[in-house]
Amino acid sequence: MSVLEQQLSLLGIANLPLDVKTRQQLDLFISTSSAHFDHIYQQRPDKALLDLLLGFMTLHHQQAQQQWLHQRTATTKMKMVFNHTLGDEFANKFTHQDQDTLLALTHLWLMVQGAANIDYSYSNEQADKLSQIIINGEEKEFPTQIITNIESLRCQFMQSYYLGKKHHKSKFSLYIKQLFRKV
């Protein structure tokens, strides 16, 4: 098991609220990025592992977001063509891999933010911003339905943040227990 896999397992990656497609993208990301993270860890042994993981996830999240934004217009047009030529039933089988990657990396990024004790308001703002971008890019619903979907996705993202936060609290309480044992 790579250092990346170990750290993500310790943070509770198995408990992330992901669907099957997003979980597959997550597994693909981990398998393709583990060697890169291991290399970074070896190059900077003096840095805290969680800090390296936060920087690593921030970089990859930004790249995934830029890729998704870059491809969004073309994907929307392609989906419209599928809707007109194949019908809704078959067009809905079309998936946007960049979006699944962005969803997976957003969950990971927010989980790591929680573990690193990043301020709630920043993480919530990022979760809300990404939810709006993703939902507004794909929905053709009524405005109230869009707001409901945005809020639902934001809540899923924040579940990942709190999963990481739970790790931070358990680590902090372990530190306090160790501190009192010394006294």
Wavefront OBJ file of the C-alpha trace (Angstrom):
o trace
v 0.000 0.000 0.000
v 1.376 3.397 -0.973
v 1.772 6.329 1.419
v -1.139 8.073 -0.316
v -3.420 5.072 0.132
v -2.385 4.705 3.781
v -3.094 8.340 4.587
v -6.428 8.383 2.814
v -7.425 5.168 4.586
v -6.553 6.712 7.941
v -8.715 9.716 7.109
v -11.681 7.445 6.365
v -11.815 7.322 2.573
v -13.922 4.159 2.747
v -16.708 6.187 4.382
v -16.940 8.916 1.736
v -20.506 9.373 0.392
v -19.805 8.451 -3.243
v -21.753 6.733 -5.988
v -20.206 3.935 -8.051
v -18.954 6.134 -10.934
v -17.335 8.640 -8.592
v -15.778 5.840 -6.514
v -14.261 4.390 -9.716
v -12.750 7.783 -10.577
v -11.398 8.017 -7.042
v -9.776 4.589 -7.312
v -8.298 5.540 -10.681
v -6.901 8.787 -9.252
v -5.303 6.980 -6.317
v -3.733 4.285 -8.488
v -2.311 6.819 -10.961
v -1.196 9.385 -8.360
v 0.293 7.207 -5.636
v 3.786 7.104 -7.121
v 3.794 10.895 -7.522
v 2.748 11.448 -3.900
v 5.322 8.912 -2.673
v 7.983 10.832 -4.591
v 6.898 14.132 -3.028
v 6.932 12.552 0.415
v 10.479 11.240 -0.116
v 11.662 14.641 -1.342
v 10.253 16.457 1.703
v 10.605 14.181 4.730
v 10.762 17.204 7.051
v 7.198 18.267 6.185
v 4.124 16.980 7.969
v 2.419 14.293 5.916
v -0.988 15.946 6.262
v 0.409 19.254 4.971
v 1.874 17.479 1.944
v -1.425 15.730 1.357
v -3.336 19.031 1.555
v -1.023 20.648 -0.990
v -1.165 17.602 -3.245
v -4.962 17.450 -3.152
v -5.292 21.199 -3.694
v -3.120 20.986 -6.805
v -5.010 18.020 -8.255
v -8.383 19.504 -7.377
v -7.517 22.758 -9.153
v -6.339 20.834 -12.214
v -9.534 18.755 -12.295
v -11.685 21.869 -11.936
v -9.858 23.631 -14.772
v -10.150 20.553 -16.992
v -13.870 20.263 -16.275
v -14.496 23.971 -16.914
v -12.507 23.787 -20.141
v -14.530 20.809 -21.428
v -17.945 21.857 -20.079
v -19.167 23.737 -23.164
v -18.198 20.986 -25.575
v -19.732 18.349 -23.330
v -22.996 20.278 -23.047
v -23.234 20.601 -26.829
v -22.464 16.913 -27.291
v -25.130 15.957 -24.775
v -27.675 18.132 -26.633
v -26.827 16.321 -29.879
v -27.285 12.978 -28.128
v -30.651 14.133 -26.747
v -31.864 15.179 -30.198
v -30.567 12.166 -32.107
v -30.818 9.320 -29.584
v -33.521 10.513 -27.226
v -33.356 11.169 -23.508
v -33.183 7.514 -22.484
v -29.939 6.811 -24.353
v -28.520 10.311 -23.950
v -28.707 9.957 -20.167
v -26.287 7.046 -20.393
v -23.641 9.503 -21.563
v -21.323 10.326 -18.667
v -18.851 13.112 -18.277
v -15.660 11.559 -16.914
v -14.137 14.953 -16.062
v -17.170 15.719 -13.908
v -16.891 12.399 -12.088
v -13.204 13.111 -11.482
v -14.008 16.594 -10.182
v -16.647 15.186 -7.840
v -14.243 12.545 -6.504
v -11.379 14.988 -6.000
v -13.655 17.543 -4.358
v -14.703 14.946 -1.802
v -11.074 14.029 -1.156
v -9.918 17.639 -1.016
v -12.613 18.588 1.495
v -11.902 15.502 3.593
v -8.233 16.482 3.779
v -9.222 20.075 4.614
v -11.258 18.796 7.544
v -8.387 16.643 8.767
v -6.010 19.614 8.448
v -8.442 21.711 10.508
v -9.067 24.217 7.720
v -11.721 26.770 8.653
v -15.305 25.592 8.120
v -16.376 28.779 6.351
v -13.713 28.398 3.651
v -14.556 24.744 3.025
v -18.286 25.435 3.009
v -17.778 28.310 0.571
v -15.776 26.062 -1.759
v -18.375 23.280 -1.509
v -21.162 25.744 -2.297
v -19.283 27.326 -5.206
v -18.480 23.963 -6.791
v -22.034 22.698 -6.264
v -23.419 25.731 -8.062
v -20.977 25.383 -10.951
v -21.646 21.668 -11.415
v -25.425 21.755 -11.017
v -25.958 24.911 -13.077
v -23.868 23.349 -15.817
v -26.045 20.264 -16.160
v -29.587 21.012 -14.973
v -32.626 21.922 -17.045
v -34.934 21.938 -14.038
v -37.078 24.635 -12.486
v -35.160 27.165 -10.350
v -36.412 25.704 -7.049
v -35.284 22.218 -8.114
v -31.844 23.578 -9.029
v -31.510 25.186 -5.582
v -32.468 21.880 -3.945
v -29.898 19.977 -6.030
v -27.173 22.528 -5.250
v -27.880 22.278 -1.537
v -27.932 18.470 -1.693
v -24.533 18.331 -3.423
v -23.070 20.906 -1.024
v -24.242 18.770 1.916
v -22.595 15.683 0.397
v -19.343 17.617 -0.003
v -19.519 18.827 3.589
v -20.032 15.253 4.807
v -16.554 14.604 3.441
v -15.217 17.664 5.278
v -16.727 16.431 8.554
v -15.311 12.965 7.966
v -11.842 14.548 7.875
v -12.723 16.761 10.849
v -13.625 13.627 12.812
v -10.099 12.360 12.145
v -8.667 15.658 13.384
v -10.690 15.499 16.615
v -9.628 11.918 17.345
v -6.004 12.854 16.699
v -6.337 15.880 18.999
v -7.911 13.847 21.801
v -5.116 11.272 21.480
v -2.600 14.120 21.819
v -4.362 15.391 24.971
v -4.396 11.897 26.472
v -0.674 11.519 25.797
v -0.047 14.935 27.324
v -1.849 13.978 30.539
v 0.030 10.692 30.774
v 3.273 12.666 30.937
v 2.039 14.660 33.918
l 1 2 3 4 5 6 7 8 9 10 11 12 13 14 15 16 17 18 19 20 21 22 23 24 25 26 27 28 29 30 31 32 33 34 35 36 37 38 39 40 41 42 43 44 45 46 47 48 49 50 51 52 53 54 55 56 57 58 59 60 61 62 63 64 65 66 67 68 69 70 71 72 73 74 75 76 77 78 79 80 81 82 83 84 85 86 87 88 89 90 91 92 93 94 95 96 97 98 99 100 101 102 103 104 105 106 107 108 109 110 111 112 113 114 115 116 117 118 119 120 121 122 123 124 125 126 127 128 129 130 131 132 133 134 135 136 137 138 139 140 141 142 143 144 145 146 147 148 149 150 151 152 153 154 155 156 157 158 159 160 161 162 163 164 165 166 167 168 169 170 171 172 173 174 175 176 177 178 179 180 181 182 183
